Amino acid sequence: MLNLLNTIFYSFLQNFFNFLPNFFTGLLILIIGLTLASLLKRALLSLFSFARLDSFLEKMKLISRSEVKIWEDVLSEILKWTVVILFLIPTLEVWNLSRATIVINQFLFYLPNVIVAVVIGFVGLLASNLGYDLVKHSVKTLGATSANTLSVFTKWAIVFFTVLIVLNQLGVAQDLVRILFTGIVVMVALAGGLAFGLGGKDIAKEILEEIRKKFK
């Protein structure tokens, strides 16, 4: 029994000391990755600060400076963790954890969808604010209440469709997104048809009468 325990303990120590070089090598790779990721994050934030995109968009009254800051932080964090994951894969390979790299590779392939979704969300937010301003200034003649109602409706309609596009890009409930999109398009088409059929039937009748007279 004592010999068996000695054998197990000796085997454990041998495997442990054999693993130490791989452990420190993988740890070094991971530390390099974390350092490089932090540097790239700072570089991207510095680039955003140099470009002064937040000041430009705020002057255009498209989005506030604090909101731009949030989107910049999100993009920089995505860049940081993408680099970390890129260095984590060889680290796990050195540690002989190849099965874990399969999951991480799948997540890494999914990251471009996240980046595109963030960009779509940012552009959609800008478009919603731009649509709000355009509609509000275009329909001033209808009165303040009607102009505000139409501009708010336009803004949230754009936001809603942006959310649908973002969810579809992320692969979240794609079938549900398609059904919602189709339902909204059908609803708008029916509403437009009914509005024209009920509210504009007299105008349509006059147009058809004029066409009929011309052919006579």
C-alpha positions as CSV (number, residue, x, y, z in Angstrom):
1,M,0.0,0.0,0.0
2,L,2.8,2.4,0.9
3,N,4.6,1.6,-2.4
4,L,1.3,2.4,-4.3
5,L,1.0,5.8,-2.6
6,N,4.6,6.6,-3.3
7,T,4.1,5.7,-7.0
8,I,1.0,7.9,-7.3
9,F,2.7,10.8,-5.5
10,Y,5.9,10.5,-7.6
11,S,3.8,10.3,-10.8
12,F,1.9,13.4,-9.7
13,L,5.1,15.4,-9.0
14,Q,6.6,14.3,-12.3
15,N,3.5,15.4,-14.3
16,F,3.3,18.6,-12.3
17,F,7.0,19.6,-13.0
18,N,6.6,18.5,-16.6
19,F,3.6,20.8,-16.9
20,L,5.3,23.9,-15.3
21,P,7.1,25.0,-18.5
22,N,3.9,24.8,-20.5
23,F,2.0,26.7,-17.8
24,F,4.5,29.6,-17.6
25,T,4.7,29.7,-21.4
26,G,0.9,29.9,-21.7
27,L,0.8,32.4,-18.9
28,L,3.3,34.6,-20.7
29,I,1.3,34.5,-23.9
30,L,-1.9,35.4,-22.0
31,I,-0.1,38.4,-20.3
32,I,1.2,39.6,-23.6
33,G,-2.3,39.4,-25.0
34,L,-3.9,41.3,-22.1
35,T,-1.2,44.0,-22.3
36,L,-1.7,44.4,-26.1
37,A,-5.4,44.4,-25.7
38,S,-5.3,47.2,-23.2
39,L,-2.9,49.2,-25.4
40,L,-5.2,48.8,-28.4
41,K,-8.2,49.8,-26.4
42,R,-6.4,53.0,-25.3
43,A,-5.3,53.7,-28.9
44,L,-8.8,53.3,-30.2
45,L,-10.2,55.7,-27.5
46,S,-7.4,58.1,-28.3
47,L,-8.3,57.9,-32.0
48,F,-12.0,58.6,-31.2
49,S,-10.9,61.6,-29.0
50,F,-8.7,62.9,-31.8
51,A,-11.4,62.6,-34.4
52,R,-13.8,64.5,-32.0
53,L,-16.7,62.6,-33.4
54,D,-18.8,63.3,-30.3
55,S,-18.4,67.1,-30.7
56,F,-19.3,66.9,-34.4
57,L,-22.4,64.8,-33.8
58,E,-23.5,66.9,-30.9
59,K,-23.2,70.1,-33.0
60,M,-25.3,68.4,-35.6
61,K,-27.9,67.7,-32.9
62,L,-27.9,64.0,-33.9
63,I,-26.8,62.5,-30.6
64,S,-25.5,63.7,-27.2
65,R,-21.8,63.5,-26.3
66,S,-22.4,61.1,-23.5
67,E,-24.3,58.7,-25.8
68,V,-21.4,58.8,-28.3
69,K,-19.0,58.0,-25.4
70,I,-21.0,54.9,-24.5
71,W,-20.8,53.6,-28.1
72,E,-17.1,54.3,-28.3
73,D,-16.6,52.4,-25.0
74,V,-18.5,49.5,-26.3
75,L,-16.5,49.3,-29.5
76,S,-13.2,49.6,-27.6
77,E,-14.2,46.8,-25.2
78,I,-15.2,44.5,-28.1
79,L,-11.7,45.2,-29.7
80,K,-10.0,44.5,-26.3
81,W,-11.7,41.2,-25.7
82,T,-11.3,40.1,-29.3
83,V,-7.5,40.4,-28.9
84,V,-7.7,38.7,-25.5
85,I,-9.5,35.7,-27.1
86,L,-7.0,35.6,-30.0
87,F,-4.2,35.1,-27.4
88,L,-6.3,32.9,-25.2
89,I,-6.5,30.2,-27.9
90,P,-2.8,29.5,-28.2
91,T,-2.6,29.7,-24.4
92,L,-5.1,26.9,-24.1
93,E,-3.3,24.9,-26.8
94,V,-0.1,25.2,-24.8
95,W,-1.9,24.0,-21.7
96,N,-3.3,21.0,-23.7
97,L,-6.9,22.2,-23.3
98,S,-7.8,21.8,-27.0
99,R,-11.5,21.1,-26.3
100,A,-11.9,24.5,-24.7
101,T,-10.5,26.2,-27.8
102,I,-13.3,24.7,-29.9
103,V,-15.9,26.7,-27.9
104,I,-13.7,29.9,-28.0
105,N,-13.2,29.6,-31.7
106,Q,-17.0,29.5,-32.2
107,F,-17.3,32.6,-30.0
108,L,-14.6,34.3,-32.0
109,F,-16.3,33.6,-35.3
110,Y,-19.5,35.2,-33.7
111,L,-17.7,38.4,-32.7
112,P,-18.0,40.0,-36.2
113,N,-21.8,39.8,-35.9
114,V,-21.6,41.7,-32.6
115,I,-19.4,44.4,-34.1
116,V,-21.8,44.8,-37.1
117,A,-24.8,44.8,-34.8
118,V,-23.2,47.6,-32.7
119,V,-22.5,49.7,-35.8
120,I,-26.1,49.1,-37.0
121,G,-27.4,50.2,-33.7
122,F,-25.3,53.4,-33.7
123,V,-26.3,54.3,-37.3
124,G,-30.0,53.5,-36.4
125,L,-29.9,55.8,-33.4
126,L,-28.4,58.6,-35.6
127,A,-31.1,57.9,-38.3
128,S,-33.9,58.0,-35.7
129,N,-32.7,61.4,-34.3
130,L,-32.2,62.7,-37.9
131,G,-35.7,61.5,-38.8
132,Y,-37.1,63.2,-35.7
133,D,-35.6,66.6,-36.6
134,L,-36.6,66.3,-40.3
135,V,-40.2,65.4,-39.7
136,K,-40.6,68.0,-36.9
137,H,-39.3,70.8,-39.1
138,S,-41.1,69.6,-42.2
139,V,-44.6,69.5,-40.7
140,K,-44.5,72.7,-38.6
141,T,-47.5,74.0,-40.6
142,L,-49.7,71.2,-39.1
143,G,-49.2,72.7,-35.6
144,A,-46.9,71.9,-32.7
145,T,-48.9,68.9,-31.3
146,S,-49.2,67.2,-34.7
147,A,-45.6,67.9,-35.5
148,N,-44.3,66.4,-32.2
149,T,-46.6,63.4,-32.6
150,L,-45.4,62.6,-36.1
151,S,-41.7,63.2,-35.3
152,V,-41.8,61.0,-32.2
153,F,-43.6,58.3,-34.2
154,T,-41.0,58.5,-36.9
155,K,-38.1,58.3,-34.4
156,W,-39.5,55.2,-32.6
157,A,-40.4,53.5,-35.8
158,I,-36.8,53.8,-36.9
159,V,-35.6,52.6,-33.5
160,F,-38.0,49.6,-33.7
161,F,-36.8,48.5,-37.1
162,T,-33.2,49.0,-36.0
163,V,-33.8,46.7,-33.1
164,L,-35.2,44.1,-35.4
165,I,-32.2,44.4,-37.7
166,V,-29.8,44.1,-34.8
167,L,-31.6,41.0,-33.4
168,N,-31.5,39.4,-36.9
169,Q,-27.8,40.2,-37.2
170,L,-27.1,38.6,-33.8
171,G,-29.1,35.5,-34.8
172,V,-31.6,36.0,-31.9
173,A,-35.1,34.7,-32.7
174,Q,-34.6,35.2,-36.4
175,D,-38.0,33.5,-37.3
176,L,-39.8,35.8,-34.8
177,V,-38.1,38.9,-36.3
178,R,-39.1,37.9,-39.8
179,I,-42.7,37.3,-38.7
180,L,-42.8,40.7,-36.9
181,F,-41.3,42.5,-39.9
182,T,-43.7,40.8,-42.3
183,G,-46.7,41.6,-40.0
184,I,-45.7,45.2,-39.8
185,V,-45.3,45.6,-43.6
186,V,-48.7,43.9,-44.1
187,M,-50.3,46.1,-41.4
188,V,-48.9,49.3,-43.0
189,A,-50.1,48.2,-46.5
190,L,-53.6,47.4,-45.3
191,A,-53.7,50.7,-43.3
192,G,-52.6,52.6,-46.4
193,G,-55.1,50.8,-48.6
194,L,-58.0,51.3,-46.2
195,A,-57.1,55.0,-45.7
196,F,-56.9,55.6,-49.5
197,G,-60.1,53.5,-50.1
198,L,-62.2,55.2,-47.4
199,G,-60.7,58.6,-47.3
200,G,-59.6,59.1,-50.9
201,K,-62.4,57.4,-52.8
202,D,-63.8,60.6,-54.1
203,I,-60.4,61.7,-55.4
204,A,-59.9,58.3,-57.0
205,K,-63.3,58.5,-58.6
206,E,-62.5,61.9,-60.1
207,I,-59.2,60.7,-61.5
208,L,-60.9,57.7,-63.1
209,E,-63.6,59.8,-64.5
210,E,-61.0,62.2,-66.1
211,I,-59.2,59.2,-67.6
212,R,-62.4,57.7,-69.0
213,K,-63.4,61.1,-70.6
214,K,-60.0,61.3,-72.3
215,F,-60.4,57.9,-73.9
216,K,-63.8,58.8,-75.1
